[in-house]
Amino acid sequence: MSNSTADTTIEHKPSEVNESTNSIMEFLSNIKIDGMREEELDPEARSELIKEIVELQGGLKALIQKMETVKNEHDQMQSGNQILQTYINNLMSSNVLTSVNGGKKDG
């Protein structure tokens, strides 16, 4: 298990970037921002909005990836805990049997 706090880098394939850009353009064309349609935005504001959306998408992808990593670590720890619990239960029942027999082994 790693306790690294390094930032996660997400690499995008060119097709993913194009799909992402196309979906952003489609999204922008269907919404109004402060009462203005996308076509009414000046190019600089439009460019800034697209940049912000892409950054937010990247952040969301990083959070999803981190969540999946933490979930996998949780599942591994839960499995390990179940194994330990079974081991402890077996030791306890073995200890109870030993104390009932007065510490004597059968034989």
N, C-alpha and C positions, 0 to 999 in steps of 0.2 A: 504494500500500500504506500502510495507516495503522498507526502504532505507539501508538495511543491506549490508555490504561490505564483509561479511564472504565468504570464499571459498566454492564452491559447491563441494560436494563429490558425486562421481558417483560410484555406486556399480555394479559389473558385476556378472552375473550368470556364473557358471562353463561352461555351454554350449556356452555362448557368448565368453568367453575367448578362448575356444578351437576353435570356428569358426574363431575368430579373428587371432589366431595363425596360423591356417591352411591357411587363406587368405594371411597372411604375407608371409608364406613359399611359397605359389603359386606365389605371387607377386615377391618375390626375385628370384625364379627360372626362371622367364621370363624376367628379366632385366639384363643389364650390368652396373656395377658400375666402373667408370674410366677404361672402356675397359675390365673389368674382369667379368666373369659370377659368379653367386652366389656360385657355387661349388668350385671356385678358391679362395674364401675368406678364410682367416684363421678363425678358430672357434671363437676367441676372437673378431675380427672385425665383424663377422656375428652376434654374440650375442649382441654387442653394437648397431649395426644397427637395430636389432629386437627391442631392448629396446627403442631406439629413436622413432621408428615407433609406438610402443604401447603408448608411452607417448604423441606423437602428436595426435594419435587417441583419447586418453582420453581428451586432450585439446580441440579438435574439438567437441567432444560430449558435453563438458561443455559449449562451446560457443553456440552450437545449443540450448541447454537447456536454457541458459540465454536469447538468442534471442526470444525463444518462450514465456518466462516469460515476457519480455519487451513488446512483441506484445500483449499479453493478457492484460497487464496493460494499454497499449495504447487504446485498444478496449474498456475497461471499462471507461477510462477517456473520450473518444470520445462520448460514450453513455451518460455519465453524462453531458457532455457539451451540447449535443443536448437537453436533458431534461431542463437544465438551460436556454438555448436559447428560447425554447418554453415558459417557465415560464416568462421570461423577455418580450417576444413579447406579451404575454397575459396581463401582467401588463401595458405595454406601450399602448396597444389598449384600455384597461380599463381606463387608465388615460386620453387618448384622448377623450373618450366618456364622462367621467366625466367633463372635461373642456368644451366640446361642450354644455353640458346641464347646464352649469353654476354652477356646483357643487351640483345640486339638484338631489335627487333621485326620480325616478318615484314612484308614489304611491298615 
